[in-house]
Amino acid sequence: QVPLVESGGGLVQAGGSLRLSCAAPGIIRLVVSMAWYRQTPGKQREFVARFSNSGSTNYADSVKNRFTISKDNAKNTLYLQMNSLKPADRTVYYCTARTLSGFHYWGQGTQVTVSS
């Protein structure tokens, strides 16, 4: 069973919205925080947002007030609502989950394309 399964990427015009999902059915009981990162080929992976089990959230400055991270515990799923998308947001988005022992699971990535 794949630990993390992402979905929701796609093509959208600048100014539009997308919602990414990350399902973690097999490992959710081990997880203390989940986050979204993004990475363009040839560049470093960039932090986007984090959701801790305490309910606290953190965002990169580049996405504050545009993106919202949330988690549905009943569905074992993490979400990233992305509004006011810009061409600069175009890249592959990855979901990650950190366990109490410090291990990180990573999803397979989902492509977000924003046309200008």
C-alpha positions in Angstrom: 0.0 0.0 0.0 1.4 3.4 -1.0 1.7 5.5 2.1 0.7 8.9 0.5 -1.5 9.3 -2.5 -1.8 12.8 -4.1 -4.3 14.2 -6.5 -5.8 17.4 -7.7 -3.1 18.9 -9.8 -3.9 20.2 -13.3 -4.0 23.2 -15.6 -5.5 26.5 -14.5 -5.4 30.1 -15.7 -3.6 32.7 -13.6 -5.9 33.9 -10.9 -7.7 30.6 -10.8 -7.9 27.9 -8.0 -7.0 24.3 -7.5 -7.3 22.0 -4.5 -4.7 19.3 -3.9 -5.4 16.3 -1.8 -3.1 13.8 0.0 -4.5 10.6 1.3 -2.6 8.8 4.0 -4.8 5.8 4.9 -2.1 3.4 6.1 0.1 5.7 8.2 -2.2 8.4 9.6 -1.9 7.1 13.2 1.9 7.4 13.1 1.9 11.0 11.8 2.6 14.1 13.9 2.6 16.6 11.0 2.0 16.8 7.3 3.2 19.3 4.8 3.3 20.4 1.2 6.5 21.1 -0.7 7.1 22.0 -4.3 10.0 21.5 -6.6 10.9 22.5 -10.1 13.5 20.3 -11.9 17.0 21.7 -11.3 15.9 23.7 -8.3 15.8 23.0 -4.5 12.6 21.7 -3.0 10.6 24.5 -1.5 8.5 24.5 1.6 4.9 25.5 1.0 2.7 24.8 4.1 2.6 22.6 7.2 -0.3 21.3 9.3 0.6 19.9 12.8 -1.6 17.5 14.8 -2.0 20.4 17.3 -3.9 22.2 14.6 -1.2 24.8 14.0 -0.3 25.8 10.4 2.7 27.5 8.8 3.1 28.9 5.3 5.8 30.1 3.1 5.7 33.9 2.6 5.2 33.3 -1.1 1.8 31.6 -0.6 0.5 33.4 2.5 -3.1 34.7 2.1 -3.5 32.7 -1.1 -3.1 29.0 0.0 -4.8 27.2 2.8 -3.7 23.9 4.3 -6.3 21.8 6.1 -6.7 18.2 7.2 -9.8 16.0 7.4 -9.1 13.4 10.1 -12.1 11.3 9.3 -10.9 10.9 5.7 -7.2 10.7 6.7 -6.6 13.4 4.0 -4.5 16.6 3.8 -5.6 19.4 1.5 -4.0 22.4 0.0 -6.5 25.0 -1.3 -4.7 27.2 -3.8 -6.3 30.5 -4.8 -5.1 33.4 -6.9 -2.6 31.1 -8.6 0.3 32.7 -10.4 2.6 31.4 -13.2 5.3 31.3 -10.5 3.3 28.6 -8.7 3.7 26.3 -11.7 5.7 23.2 -10.6 5.3 19.7 -9.0 3.8 19.6 -5.5 4.7 16.9 -3.0 2.9 15.8 0.1 5.0 14.7 3.1 4.2 13.2 6.4 6.5 13.1 9.5 6.2 10.4 12.1 6.9 10.6 15.8 10.2 8.9 15.1 11.2 11.5 12.6 10.7 9.5 9.5 9.4 11.3 6.5 7.1 9.7 3.9 6.8 11.4 0.5 4.1 11.3 -2.1 4.7 10.8 -5.8 4.0 14.4 -6.7 1.3 16.1 -8.6 1.8 18.7 -11.4 0.3 22.1 -11.2 0.4 24.2 -14.3 -0.7 27.9 -14.3 -1.1 29.6 -17.7 -0.6 33.3 -18.0 
